[in-house]
């Protein structure tokens, strides 16, 4: 795969698209990051194409230990503070100087929210449909510990609607919609809808291991479940 990678983007939309073939992911806002696990090392690429491995050394070290060579991931470098995403902390890390990098990494340790698998085993997967890439991503990360983690995804628009309204308290301000049959393309090929009202929802069930849930069931304030 040629470096740097031209990345997919999300265009703003007013409402979540519904119907067969739509998938939804919470929009983890941080610093967009493409992670290349090469034969010898890990290279981190900003959306601009600039190499920023020195800024995200904690993620690079984790990826080198956990991933096989020939993997390219697309995701967000995020920072959690007090149980919610801290966008300003992620931006501070992205802007840090070489002298400040280690200090900020200790103060604001990063996680990598992975949204797509672009290459695996040296094979370019961008022409494969999203649903297939998603399945391969979950297989790849099944036994990989944090800070590398796939973002949750669902094909249920009701669950996506609950995410849209309830995850703001965790700093997740929107939901991204993707077509199951879509290849990975550069530019604004996804749709993102920002949440409005916020309320707390209790997680009452999930599929997948608890440390890496794939789908979640929640109890709404009125007692109903989604």
Z-matrix of the N, CA and C atoms (Angstrom, degrees):
N
C 1 1.459
C 2 1.526 1 109.08
N 3 1.312 2 115.26 1 132.77
C 4 1.455 3 119.54 2 -178.61
C 5 1.532 4 110.81 3 -69.44
N 6 1.319 5 114.14 4 146.56
C 7 1.464 6 121.05 5 179.91
C 8 1.526 7 108.53 6 -118.20
N 9 1.343 8 118.46 7 135.89
C 10 1.460 9 128.03 8 0.62
C 11 1.526 10 112.49 9 -78.86
N 12 1.324 11 115.26 10 161.62
C 13 1.459 12 122.36 11 -179.83
C 14 1.528 13 109.28 12 -89.05
N 15 1.331 14 116.68 13 131.82
C 16 1.465 15 121.53 14 172.42
C 17 1.526 16 108.00 15 -79.64
N 18 1.327 17 117.12 16 125.37
C 19 1.462 18 120.83 17 -167.81
C 20 1.521 19 112.70 18 -100.35
N 21 1.332 20 114.58 19 156.08
C 22 1.456 21 122.14 20 173.84
C 23 1.525 22 109.54 21 -77.17
N 24 1.331 23 115.45 22 149.69
C 25 1.463 24 122.27 23 -179.48
C 26 1.523 25 109.39 24 -128.53
N 27 1.328 26 116.07 25 168.74
C 28 1.458 27 121.83 26 178.02
C 29 1.522 28 109.61 27 -116.05
N 30 1.322 29 116.44 28 127.34
C 31 1.462 30 122.16 29 177.34
C 32 1.528 31 109.36 30 -90.72
N 33 1.340 32 118.35 31 139.09
C 34 1.465 33 120.21 32 179.70
C 35 1.525 34 111.96 33 -62.02
N 36 1.332 35 115.70 34 142.12
C 37 1.458 36 122.64 35 176.36
C 38 1.523 37 108.28 36 -136.86
N 39 1.331 38 116.12 37 154.48
C 40 1.463 39 119.78 38 -178.23
C 41 1.520 40 112.28 39 -80.16
N 42 1.337 41 116.57 40 -35.47
C 43 1.457 42 120.80 41 -176.04
C 44 1.520 43 110.18 42 -136.19
N 45 1.324 44 115.15 43 153.54
C 46 1.452 45 119.24 44 176.22
C 47 1.525 46 110.23 45 -69.08
N 48 1.320 47 118.41 46 131.13
C 49 1.463 48 119.84 47 174.15
C 50 1.524 49 109.48 48 -70.57
N 51 1.315 50 116.67 49 143.90
C 52 1.462 51 120.97 50 179.83
C 53 1.518 52 109.26 51 -128.21
N 54 1.312 53 114.73 52 161.03
C 55 1.454 54 120.20 53 -179.45
C 56 1.515 55 110.83 54 127.20
N 57 1.317 56 116.44 55 170.40
C 58 1.462 57 119.93 56 -179.38
C 59 1.526 58 111.60 57 -58.74
N 60 1.326 59 115.33 58 138.82
C 61 1.454 60 119.95 59 173.69
C 62 1.513 61 115.55 60 92.99
N 63 1.335 62 118.18 61 1.71
C 64 1.464 63 120.04 62 178.01
C 65 1.525 64 110.41 63 -97.49
N 66 1.331 65 115.02 64 138.00
C 67 1.458 66 122.74 65 173.60
C 68 1.525 67 108.71 66 -123.01
N 69 1.338 68 114.81 67 155.68
C 70 1.460 69 120.14 68 -173.89
C 71 1.527 70 110.00 69 -134.94
N 72 1.335 71 114.81 70 143.40
C 73 1.462 72 122.05 71 177.93
C 74 1.531 73 109.42 72 -135.02
N 75 1.341 74 118.90 73 139.53
C 76 1.465 75 119.49 74 169.81
C 77 1.527 76 109.84 75 -59.79
N 78 1.322 77 115.96 76 142.15
C 79 1.464 78 120.89 77 -178.10
C 80 1.526 79 109.49 78 -89.87
N 81 1.317 80 115.94 79 95.60
C 82 1.462 81 121.28 80 177.91
C 83 1.524 82 108.35 81 -77.77
N 84 1.329 83 116.51 82 107.50
C 85 1.462 84 120.44 83 -177.22
C 86 1.524 85 110.52 84 -90.01
N 87 1.314 86 114.88 85 123.89
C 88 1.450 87 122.26 86 175.75
C 89 1.511 88 108.01 87 -156.67
N 90 1.316 89 116.17 88 -130.63
C 91 1.454 90 121.73 89 175.14
C 92 1.524 91 108.61 90 -110.51
N 93 1.354 92 117.84 91 116.35
C 94 1.468 93 119.92 92 179.86
C 95 1.525 94 110.60 93 -56.30
N 96 1.330 95 115.77 94 136.03
C 97 1.459 96 119.79 95 -173.48
C 98 1.524 97 110.11 96 -149.32
N 99 1.320 98 115.84 97 127.66
C 100 1.464 99 121.78 98 170.08
C 101 1.520 100 107.03 99 -99.62
N 102 1.317 101 115.66 100 129.91
C 103 1.457 102 120.77 101 -176.60
C 104 1.526 103 109.19 102 -113.97
N 105 1.328 104 116.49 103 120.15
C 106 1.465 105 123.11 104 179.26
C 107 1.526 106 108.55 105 -105.10
N 108 1.325 107 117.19 106 118.87
C 109 1.472 108 120.44 107 171.49
C 110 1.528 109 106.65 108 -97.96
N 111 1.314 110 116.08 109 102.31
C 112 1.456 111 121.49 110 -177.90
C 113 1.530 112 109.66 111 -89.16
N 114 1.320 113 116.27 112 -175.29
C 115 1.463 114 120.18 113 -178.41
C 116 1.518 115 111.90 114 -64.36
N 117 1.327 116 116.82 115 -30.11
C 118 1.464 117 119.79 116 -173.89
C 119 1.520 118 114.86 117 -117.47
N 120 1.323 119 117.15 118 -23.16
C 121 1.458 120 118.10 119 -171.51
C 122 1.525 121 109.75 120 -151.85
N 123 1.327 122 116.08 121 -168.94
C 124 1.464 123 123.49 122 175.26
C 125 1.514 124 108.10 123 -126.42
N 126 1.319 125 115.53 124 136.81
C 127 1.459 126 121.22 125 179.31
C 128 1.525 127 107.96 126 -122.28
N 129 1.328 128 116.44 127 128.40
C 130 1.460 129 122.28 128 178.42
C 131 1.521 130 109.20 129 -104.59
N 132 1.320 131 116.13 130 130.63
C 133 1.460 132 122.24 131 -176.07
C 134 1.522 133 110.32 132 -120.56
N 135 1.323 134 117.25 133 127.64
C 136 1.459 135 121.63 134 173.46
C 137 1.523 136 109.95 135 -73.81
N 138 1.331 137 115.93 136 166.22
C 139 1.468 138 119.88 137 179.04
C 140 1.519 139 111.61 138 -57.55
N 141 1.314 140 117.47 139 -32.17
C 142 1.464 141 122.02 140 179.98
C 143 1.519 142 112.55 141 -68.19
N 144 1.320 143 117.35 142 -15.25
C 145 1.452 144 121.85 143 -175.06
C 146 1.512 145 113.28 144 100.90
N 147 1.326 146 116.59 145 -7.99
C 148 1.462 147 121.11 146 -178.56
C 149 1.528 148 110.67 147 -72.88
N 150 1.322 149 116.73 148 142.01
C 151 1.459 150 121.51 149 175.41
C 152 1.526 151 109.59 150 -78.38
N 153 1.338 152 116.49 151 125.24
C 154 1.468 153 121.45 152 -174.91
C 155 1.533 154 110.88 153 -129.78
N 156 1.308 155 116.70 154 29.29
C 157 1.468 156 120.26 155 -178.38
C 158 1.519 157 111.67 156 -56.96
N 159 1.334 158 117.25 157 -38.17
C 160 1.453 159 120.52 158 -178.33
C 161 1.513 160 113.94 159 -63.42
N 162 1.327 161 117.16 160 -24.28
C 163 1.465 162 121.41 161 179.23
C 164 1.528 163 110.95 162 -79.72
N 165 1.335 164 116.55 163 -33.13
C 166 1.462 165 122.12 164 -174.20
C 167 1.529 166 110.64 165 -115.44
N 168 1.320 167 116.13 166 48.74
C 169 1.464 168 119.78 167 -176.90
C 170 1.527 169 112.26 168 -62.90
N 171 1.336 170 117.95 169 -32.80
C 172 1.464 171 119.77 170 179.00
C 173 1.522 172 111.18 171 -63.68
N 174 1.338 173 117.04 172 -40.16
C 175 1.460 174 120.20 173 177.59
C 176 1.522 175 111.26 174 -70.58
N 177 1.322 176 116.72 175 -38.24
C 178 1.463 177 120.23 176 179.37
C 179 1.527 178 110.87 177 -63.31
N 180 1.324 179 116.80 178 -43.18
C 181 1.464 180 120.64 179 179.11
C 182 1.524 181 110.48 180 -63.51
N 183 1.338 182 116.84 181 -43.75
C 184 1.465 183 120.56 182 179.58
C 185 1.523 184 111.08 183 -63.42
N 186 1.330 185 116.93 184 -41.73
C 187 1.460 186 120.71 185 -179.07
C 188 1.521 187 111.73 186 -66.96
N 189 1.313 188 116.97 187 -39.69
C 190 1.462 189 119.45 188 179.96
C 191 1.529 190 110.85 189 -64.89
N 192 1.319 191 116.68 190 -35.04
C 193 1.459 192 120.06 191 -179.69
C 194 1.524 193 112.41 192 -75.46
N 195 1.339 194 117.34 193 -30.38
C 196 1.462 195 120.07 194 -169.24
C 197 1.520 196 115.02 195 -104.64
N 198 1.330 197 118.04 196 -23.74
C 199 1.460 198 120.59 197 -172.12
C 200 1.521 199 111.59 198 -107.20
N 201 1.330 200 117.18 199 147.26
C 202 1.461 201 120.20 200 174.17
C 203 1.525 202 110.11 201 -77.49
N 204 1.321 203 117.55 202 159.77
C 205 1.468 204 119.83 203 175.94
C 206 1.527 205 111.09 204 -61.81
N 207 1.339 206 115.01 205 156.53
C 208 1.452 207 120.63 206 176.89
C 209 1.506 208 114.82 207 82.41
N 210 1.343 209 117.10 208 26.77
C 211 1.465 210 122.18 209 179.78
C 212 1.520 211 109.28 210 -115.30
N 213 1.339 212 116.14 211 135.83
C 214 1.462 213 122.22 212 172.52
C 215 1.525 214 107.70 213 -127.53
N 216 1.327 215 116.16 214 125.00
C 217 1.458 216 122.79 215 -178.76
C 218 1.523 217 110.28 216 -117.46
N 219 1.327 218 115.44 217 148.98
C 220 1.460 219 122.16 218 172.97
C 221 1.518 220 107.59 219 -116.94
N 222 1.331 221 116.56 220 130.22
C 223 1.451 222 119.06 221 -179.12
C 224 1.509 223 112.22 222 -170.14
N 225 1.318 224 115.14 223 -157.69
C 226 1.462 225 122.26 224 -178.51
C 227 1.525 226 109.52 225 -129.29
N 228 1.316 227 115.98 226 132.42
C 229 1.458 228 120.88 227 168.35
C 230 1.523 229 107.09 228 -81.27
N 231 1.322 230 116.84 229 118.07
C 232 1.461 231 121.39 230 -175.34
C 233 1.521 232 109.89 231 -124.45
N 234 1.329 233 114.78 232 159.69
C 235 1.462 234 121.85 233 176.91
C 236 1.522 235 107.78 234 -127.51
N 237 1.322 236 116.07 235 130.18
C 238 1.460 237 121.48 236 176.25
C 239 1.526 238 109.29 237 -100.27
N 240 1.331 239 116.15 238 130.41
C 241 1.462 240 122.11 239 176.69
C 242 1.524 241 108.28 240 -133.34
N 243 1.313 242 116.79 241 118.71
C 244 1.456 243 119.78 242 179.21
C 245 1.506 244 113.91 243 60.69
N 246 1.319 245 117.70 244 35.10
C 247 1.456 246 121.41 245 176.63
C 248 1.508 247 115.37 246 81.35
N 249 1.328 248 118.75 247 10.75
C 250 1.453 249 121.00 248 177.86
C 251 1.521 250 109.46 249 -140.25
N 252 1.325 251 115.29 250 157.31
C 253 1.454 252 120.27 251 177.71
C 254 1.520 253 109.98 252 -66.43
N 255 1.319 254 115.46 253 136.01
C 256 1.464 255 122.08 254 -179.58
C 257 1.526 256 107.85 255 -115.48
N 258 1.332 257 115.58 256 92.60
C 259 1.461 258 120.34 257 -176.38
C 260 1.521 259 111.46 258 -64.71
N 261 1.318 260 117.31 259 -38.19
C 262 1.461 261 119.87 260 -179.57
C 263 1.526 262 111.59 261 -65.01
N 264 1.324 263 116.89 262 -36.83
C 265 1.464 264 119.56 263 177.39
C 266 1.523 265 110.80 264 -65.93
N 267 1.336 266 116.92 265 -40.40
C 268 1.467 267 120.06 266 177.25
C 269 1.522 268 110.70 267 -63.28
N 270 1.318 269 116.39 268 -40.43
C 271 1.467 270 119.80 269 178.73
C 272 1.522 271 111.03 270 -67.67
N 273 1.326 272 116.76 271 -36.98
C 274 1.464 273 119.68 272 177.60
C 275 1.520 274 110.55 273 -62.33
N 276 1.317 275 116.10 274 -40.07
C 277 1.460 276 118.97 275 177.34
C 278 1.520 277 110.98 276 -65.33
N 279 1.316 278 116.88 277 -41.05
C 280 1.465 279 120.31 278 -178.77
C 281 1.522 280 111.78 279 -64.89
N 282 1.336 281 117.09 280 -29.68
C 283 1.466 282 121.17 281 -177.91
C 284 1.525 283 112.91 282 -92.79
N 285 1.316 284 117.33 283 -0.48
C 286 1.459 285 119.81 284 -171.07
C 287 1.523 286 112.49 285 -68.35
N 288 1.309 287 114.73 286 149.59
C 289 1.458 288 121.40 287 174.62
C 290 1.525 289 109.38 288 -82.27
N 291 1.321 290 116.36 289 167.17
C 292 1.463 291 120.40 290 179.87
C 293 1.523 292 111.19 291 -57.77
N 294 1.326 293 116.31 292 -36.57
C 295 1.464 294 120.44 293 -178.29
C 296 1.524 295 111.88 294 -69.79
N 297 1.341 296 116.69 295 -30.61
C 298 1.456 297 120.89 296 -175.96
C 299 1.525 298 113.60 297 -93.91
N 300 1.327 299 117.19 298 -10.38
C 301 1.461 300 120.37 299 -172.72
C 302 1.521 301 112.30 300 -57.84
N 303 1.320 302 117.93 301 -49.56
C 304 1.459 303 120.43 302 -176.47
C 305 1.523 304 111.54 303 -67.16
N 306 1.328 305 117.02 304 -34.57
C 307 1.462 306 120.72 305 178.54
C 308 1.521 307 110.47 306 -65.43
N 309 1.334 308 116.36 307 -47.30
C 310 1.461 309 120.17 308 -179.13
C 311 1.521 310 111.64 309 -68.94
N 312 1.337 311 117.46 310 -34.05
C 313 1.463 312 120.03 311 177.99
C 314 1.521 313 110.91 312 -63.24
N 315 1.332 314 116.68 313 -35.86
C 316 1.462 315 120.25 314 177.15
C 317 1.524 316 111.40 315 -73.25
N 318 1.334 317 116.42 316 -36.79
C 319 1.467 318 120.72 317 -178.56
C 320 1.517 319 111.85 318 -77.42
N 321 1.335 320 116.50 319 -38.37
C 322 1.461 321 122.20 320 -177.43
C 323 1.529 322 109.58 321 -128.63
N 324 1.330 323 118.82 322 74.54
C 325 1.465 324 119.65 323 179.04
C 326 1.529 325 110.89 324 -61.24
N 327 1.315 326 115.51 325 140.38
C 328 1.459 327 121.03 326 -173.92
C 329 1.522 328 111.62 327 -95.53
N 330 1.317 329 114.79 328 153.13
C 331 1.461 330 123.38 329 166.99
C 332 1.521 331 107.52 330 -118.98
N 333 1.328 332 115.72 331 158.14
C 334 1.460 333 120.07 332 179.48
C 335 1.518 334 108.37 333 -117.33
N 336 1.334 335 116.39 334 110.08
C 337 1.458 336 123.20 335 178.23
C 338 1.526 337 107.96 336 -89.12
N 339 1.319 338 116.78 337 105.32
C 340 1.466 339 122.34 338 -172.25
C 341 1.522 340 109.75 339 -89.24
N 342 1.327 341 116.45 340 125.21
C 343 1.458 342 119.87 341 -179.77
C 344 1.520 343 113.60 342 -110.19
N 345 1.345 344 118.54 343 -13.70
C 346 1.464 345 118.26 344 -178.52
C 347 1.523 346 110.54 345 -158.68
N 348 1.326 347 114.02 346 152.10
C 349 1.461 348 122.91 347 176.45
C 350 1.522 349 107.56 348 -112.66
N 351 1.327 350 116.34 349 114.56
C 352 1.460 351 121.52 350 -175.41
C 353 1.524 352 112.66 351 -97.62
N 354 1.308 353 116.72 352 -26.85
C 355 1.466 354 121.11 353 179.94
C 356 1.518 355 108.77 354 -149.77
N 357 1.326 356 116.14 355 140.74
C 358 1.457 357 121.07 356 177.00
C 359 1.516 358 108.96 357 -146.20
N 360 1.329 359 116.01 358 131.56
C 361 1.450 360 119.94 359 -176.75
C 362 1.511 361 113.09 360 61.08
N 363 1.329 362 116.30 361 26.37
C 364 1.455 363 121.26 362 -177.95
C 365 1.512 364 114.34 363 79.85
N 366 1.345 365 118.39 364 2.71
C 367 1.469 366 122.22 365 179.92
C 368 1.528 367 110.33 366 -96.82
N 369 1.312 368 116.79 367 127.36
C 370 1.459 369 122.65 368 177.41
C 371 1.528 370 108.92 369 -71.83
N 372 1.330 371 116.73 370 119.75
C 373 1.464 372 122.36 371 -176.42
C 374 1.517 373 113.29 372 -103.42
N 375 1.298 374 118.89 373 5.02
C 376 1.460 375 120.40 374 -170.94
C 377 1.522 376 113.75 375 -65.29
N 378 1.316 377 118.65 376 -23.32
C 379 1.461 378 120.54 377 178.13
C 380 1.523 379 112.51 378 -83.61
N 381 1.301 380 117.53 379 -11.46
C 382 1.462 381 119.89 380 178.88
C 383 1.531 382 109.82 381 -77.64
N 384 1.330 383 117.76 382 154.64
C 385 1.469 384 119.96 383 -179.19
C 386 1.523 385 111.96 384 -67.69
N 387 1.328 386 114.50 385 154.11
C 388 1.464 387 120.43 386 -178.90
C 389 1.521 388 111.78 387 -53.55
N 390 1.340 389 118.23 388 -45.27
C 391 1.461 390 120.41 389 -176.44
C 392 1.524 391 111.24 390 -59.52
N 393 1.317 392 117.11 391 -37.26
C 394 1.460 393 120.52 392 178.58
C 395 1.526 394 110.70 393 -71.62
N 396 1.324 395 116.85 394 -42.65
C 397 1.462 396 119.47 395 177.93
C 398 1.528 397 110.71 396 -62.54
N 399 1.318 398 116.02 397 -37.90
C 400 1.462 399 120.72 398 179.44
C 401 1.530 400 110.77 399 -62.48
N 402 1.319 401 116.97 400 -45.23
C 403 1.460 402 120.42 401 179.33
C 404 1.527 403 111.11 402 -62.58
N 405 1.321 404 116.68 403 -41.68
C 406 1.464 405 120.44 404 178.28
C 407 1.530 406 111.16 405 -65.71
N 408 1.332 407 116.40 406 -36.05
C 409 1.463 408 120.55 407 178.00
C 410 1.524 409 111.00 408 -63.23
N 411 1.334 410 116.59 409 -45.23
C 412 1.461 411 119.65 410 179.75
C 413 1.523 412 111.12 411 -63.79
N 414 1.322 413 116.92 412 -38.23
C 415 1.464 414 119.72 413 176.44
C 416 1.529 415 110.69 414 -63.33
N 417 1.323 416 116.08 415 -43.19
C 418 1.465 417 120.65 416 -178.27
C 419 1.522 418 111.69 417 -62.17
N 420 1.334 419 116.39 418 -41.91
C 421 1.463 420 120.95 419 -173.68
C 422 1.523 421 113.55 420 -95.48
N 423 1.316 422 117.36 421 7.13
C 424 1.466 423 120.47 422 -173.21
C 425 1.518 424 112.77 423 -55.11
N 426 1.314 425 117.23 424 -44.58
C 427 1.461 426 120.88 425 -178.22
C 428 1.528 427 112.95 426 -106.84
N 429 1.316 428 116.66 427 13.95
C 430 1.466 429 120.88 428 -178.88
C 431 1.531 430 108.93 429 -88.33
N 432 1.320 431 118.28 430 125.36
C 433 1.464 432 120.12 431 -178.81
C 434 1.524 433 111.64 432 -79.89
N 435 1.342 434 117.08 433 165.04
C 436 1.460 435 119.57 434 170.37
C 437 1.525 436 109.62 435 -56.45
N 438 1.331 437 117.51 436 150.64
C 439 1.473 438 127.74 437 20.67
C 440 1.523 439 115.82 438 -92.69
N 441 1.345 440 119.07 439 9.95
C 442 1.460 441 120.58 440 177.03
C 443 1.517 442 108.42 441 -96.08
N 444 1.339 443 117.32 442 125.71
C 445 1.455 444 120.03 443 -175.80
C 446 1.513 445 110.21 444 -155.06
N 447 1.332 446 116.34 445 135.10
C 448 1.463 447 120.64 446 175.75
C 449 1.526 448 110.01 447 -70.70
N 450 1.327 449 116.83 448 141.33
C 451 1.461 450 119.83 449 174.38
C 452 1.526 451 108.59 450 -67.52
N 453 1.334 452 118.51 451 149.67
C 454 1.461 453 120.00 452 174.45
C 455 1.527 454 110.38 453 -64.20
N 456 1.320 455 116.10 454 158.15
C 457 1.463 456 121.17 455 176.95
C 458 1.521 457 108.89 456 -150.26
N 459 1.324 458 116.35 457 151.01
C 460 1.454 459 121.89 458 178.06
C 461 1.521 460 109.42 459 -146.70
N 462 1.332 461 115.81 460 153.44
C 463 1.460 462 120.21 461 171.92
C 464 1.533 463 110.95 462 -105.91
N 465 1.326 464 116.28 463 12.44
C 466 1.463 465 122.45 464 179.91
C 467 1.531 466 108.91 465 -100.02
N 468 1.340 467 118.86 466 112.51
C 469 1.466 468 119.84 467 -178.17
C 470 1.524 469 113.33 468 -64.38
N 471 1.342 470 118.13 469 -26.53
C 472 1.460 471 119.40 470 177.79
C 473 1.527 472 110.66 471 -67.33
N 474 1.319 473 116.68 472 -41.66
C 475 1.462 474 119.98 473 176.19
C 476 1.524 475 109.96 474 -63.07
N 477 1.337 476 116.32 475 -43.11
C 478 1.466 477 119.82 476 178.39
C 479 1.524 478 110.93 477 -60.15
N 480 1.332 479 116.79 478 -38.21
C 481 1.454 480 120.20 479 177.90
C 482 1.518 481 112.44 480 -64.69
N 483 1.328 482 116.50 481 -39.01
C 484 1.463 483 120.51 482 176.17
C 485 1.523 484 110.11 483 -63.84
N 486 1.320 485 116.53 484 -44.19
C 487 1.470 486 119.30 485 176.40
C 488 1.525 487 110.69 486 -56.11
N 489 1.316 488 115.12 487 -44.50
C 490 1.459 489 120.44 488 -175.78
C 491 1.522 490 111.29 489 -60.34
N 492 1.324 491 116.16 490 -37.30
C 493 1.452 492 120.03 491 -175.40
C 494 1.524 493 113.72 492 -91.46
N 495 1.337 494 117.65 493 -21.76
C 496 1.465 495 118.87 494 -168.73
C 497 1.520 496 115.54 495 -112.24
N 498 1.332 497 118.52 496 -16.25
C 499 1.463 498 119.28 497 -172.94
C 500 1.524 499 113.75 498 -90.47
N 501 1.322 500 117.30 499 0.15
C 502 1.457 501 119.45 500 179.09
C 503 1.516 502 112.90 501 -59.65
N 504 1.332 503 116.89 502 -32.48
C 505 1.463 504 120.31 503 179.67
C 506 1.519 505 112.25 504 -64.58
N 507 1.328 506 116.72 505 -20.55
C 508 1.464 507 121.28 506 176.55
C 509 1.527 508 111.92 507 -96.57
N 510 1.332 509 116.24 508 9.59
C 511 1.456 510 120.12 509 178.88
C 512 1.513 511 114.14 510 81.43
N 513 1.331 512 117.22 511 11.84
C 514 1.469 513 121.80 512 178.37
C 515 1.522 514 107.00 513 -101.61
N 516 1.314 515 116.22 514 107.38
C 517 1.464 516 120.26 515 -165.07
C 518 1.516 517 114.52 516 -97.20
N 519 1.320 518 118.21 517 0.09
C 520 1.455 519 118.02 518 -176.63
C 521 1.512 520 112.20 519 -163.20
N 522 1.331 521 114.21 520 179.50
C 523 1.467 522 122.82 521 178.41
C 524 1.519 523 108.22 522 -130.98
N 525 1.327 524 116.02 523 135.42
C 526 1.460 525 122.64 524 178.44
C 527 1.521 526 108.84 525 -100.44
N 528 1.328 527 116.47 526 133.99
C 529 1.463 528 122.40 527 178.50
C 530 1.520 529 109.69 528 -108.43
N 531 1.341 530 115.13 529 135.71
C 532 1.461 531 121.22 530 -179.05
C 533 1.526 532 109.17 531 -135.93
N 534 1.309 533 115.98 532 147.78
C 535 1.455 534 120.87 533 174.98
C 536 1.530 535 109.71 534 -81.09
N 537 1.329 536 115.66 535 136.01
C 538 1.460 537 120.25 536 -179.22
C 539 1.515 538 112.46 537 -62.41
N 540 1.333 539 116.54 538 -30.11
C 541 1.467 540 120.28 539 -175.72
C 542 1.525 541 113.23 540 -96.38
N 543 1.339 542 117.57 541 8.59
C 544 1.463 543 119.66 542 -172.95
C 545 1.522 544 111.77 543 -85.50
N 546 1.341 545 117.70 544 134.62
C 547 1.459 546 120.63 545 169.94
C 548 1.523 547 109.58 546 -73.17
N 549 1.316 548 115.90 547 171.50
C 550 1.463 549 120.68 548 177.68
C 551 1.519 550 108.13 549 -85.90
N 552 1.339 551 116.14 550 119.75
C 553 1.453 552 121.85 551 -178.88
C 554 1.528 553 109.66 552 -127.29
N 555 1.311 554 116.31 553 146.95
C 556 1.458 555 120.75 554 175.06
C 557 1.521 556 109.87 555 -71.99
N 558 1.334 557 116.16 556 150.33
C 559 1.454 558 120.53 557 177.50
C 560 1.515 559 112.29 558 96.69
N 561 1.337 560 117.50 559 -175.99
C 562 1.466 561 122.73 560 -173.76
C 563 1.528 562 112.81 561 -78.28
N 564 1.322 563 116.85 562 79.80
C 565 1.463 564 121.82 563 -176.85
C 566 1.524 565 112.41 564 -103.06
N 567 1.318 566 118.44 565 -13.84
C 568 1.451 567 122.09 566 177.20
C 569 1.526 568 109.15 567 -101.57
N 570 1.335 569 116.34 568 173.63
C 571 1.462 570 122.03 569 175.13
C 572 1.527 571 108.72 570 -123.20
N 573 1.330 572 116.42 571 139.69
C 574 1.457 573 120.41 572 177.16
C 575 1.520 574 109.02 573 -126.94
N 576 1.332 575 115.46 574 132.94
C 577 1.458 576 122.97 575 178.61
C 578 1.524 577 107.57 576 -117.65
N 579 1.324 578 116.08 577 130.75
C 580 1.460 579 121.15 578 179.90
C 581 1.521 580 110.41 579 -89.94
N 582 1.345 581 115.93 580 145.11
C 583 1.448 582 121.35 581 -177.75
C 584 1.512 583 112.43 582 -75.72
N 585 1.331 584 114.74 583 159.55
C 586 1.458 585 121.04 584 177.87
C 587 1.508 586 109.98 585 -110.20
N 588 1.334 587 115.57 586 -101.63
C 589 1.452 588 119.55 587 179.77
C 590 1.514 589 111.75 588 -66.13
N 591 1.326 590 116.14 589 155.45
C 592 1.453 591 121.46 590 -178.08
C 593 1.517 592 109.90 591 -126.70
N 594 1.327 593 116.27 592 144.65
C 595 1.446 594 121.85 593 172.58
C 596 1.518 595 107.63 594 -155.17
N 597 1.334 596 115.29 595 164.01
C 598 1.454 597 120.17 596 -179.85
C 599 1.516 598 109.62 597 -86.80
N 600 1.325 599 116.58 598 140.05
C 601 1.453 600 122.69 599 176.06
C 602 1.521 601 108.23 600 -130.67
N 603 1.338 602 115.62 601 134.95
C 604 1.463 603 120.81 602 -178.53
C 605 1.521 604 109.82 603 -89.19
N 606 1.331 605 116.80 604 127.43
C 607 1.458 606 120.98 605 175.11
C 608 1.523 607 108.18 606 -74.90
N 609 1.350 608 116.96 607 121.88
C 610 1.464 609 121.29 608 -176.22
C 611 1.519 610 112.24 609 -116.32
N 612 1.307 611 118.53 610 -2.95
C 613 1.452 612 120.79 611 178.64
C 614 1.508 613 110.67 612 -174.66
N 615 1.316 614 115.68 613 163.43
C 616 1.461 615 119.78 614 179.73
C 617 1.515 616 109.33 615 -160.41
N 618 1.335 617 115.95 616 162.47
C 619 1.450 618 121.93 617 169.17
C 620 1.517 619 108.37 618 -109.81
N 621 1.322 620 115.96 619 151.51
C 622 1.454 621 119.92 620 -175.82
C 623 1.514 622 110.45 621 88.50
N 624 1.319 623 117.87 622 170.68
C 625 1.462 624 121.36 623 -179.43
C 626 1.518 625 111.11 624 -64.64
N 627 1.332 626 118.49 625 149.23
C 628 1.472 627 120.85 626 -176.00
C 629 1.512 628 114.06 627 -61.54
N 630 1.344 629 117.31 628 -29.96
C 631 1.457 630 118.91 629 -179.97
C 632 1.520 631 112.36 630 -80.72
N 633 1.347 632 116.65 631 -9.19
C 634 1.462 633 119.97 632 -179.41
C 635 1.534 634 108.93 633 -147.71
N 636 1.344 635 118.55 634 63.04
C 637 1.465 636 120.89 635 -176.00
C 638 1.516 637 112.11 636 -64.43
N 639 1.340 638 115.24 637 144.45
C 640 1.456 639 120.80 638 179.30
C 641 1.527 640 111.37 639 -98.91
N 642 1.337 641 116.89 640 -36.78
C 643 1.458 642 122.26 641 175.19
C 644 1.521 643 107.72 642 -140.07
N 645 1.321 644 115.57 643 155.85
C 646 1.456 645 119.47 644 -177.98
C 647 1.520 646 110.11 645 -133.07
N 648 1.350 647 115.88 646 145.09
C 649 1.459 648 122.49 647 170.59
C 650 1.518 649 107.20 648 -109.50
N 651 1.340 650 116.86 649 136.35
C 652 1.457 651 120.50 650 -176.73
C 653 1.515 652 110.46 651 -128.80
N 654 1.350 653 115.84 652 151.79
C 655 1.458 654 122.31 653 173.79
C 656 1.518 655 108.11 654 -99.40
N 657 1.336 656 116.66 655 123.48
C 658 1.455 657 122.28 656 -178.69
C 659 1.527 658 110.18 657 -80.63
N 660 1.350 659 117.18 658 166.62
C 661 1.463 660 119.68 659 -178.95
C 662 1.525 661 113.78 660 -57.92
N 663 1.351 662 118.44 661 -27.16
C 664 1.461 663 120.30 662 179.63
C 665 1.524 664 112.78 663 -85.23
N 666 1.335 665 117.51 664 3.66
C 667 1.451 666 121.80 665 177.82
C 668 1.509 667 115.19 666 94.44
N 669 1.315 668 117.91 667 -13.49
C 670 1.461 669 120.72 668 178.29
C 671 1.522 670 110.00 669 -75.21
N 672 1.328 671 114.24 670 162.19
C 673 1.459 672 119.68 671 -179.42
C 674 1.523 673 110.32 672 -115.96
N 675 1.325 674 114.78 673 151.24
C 676 1.470 675 120.23 674 177.35
C 677 1.518 676 108.87 675 -144.35
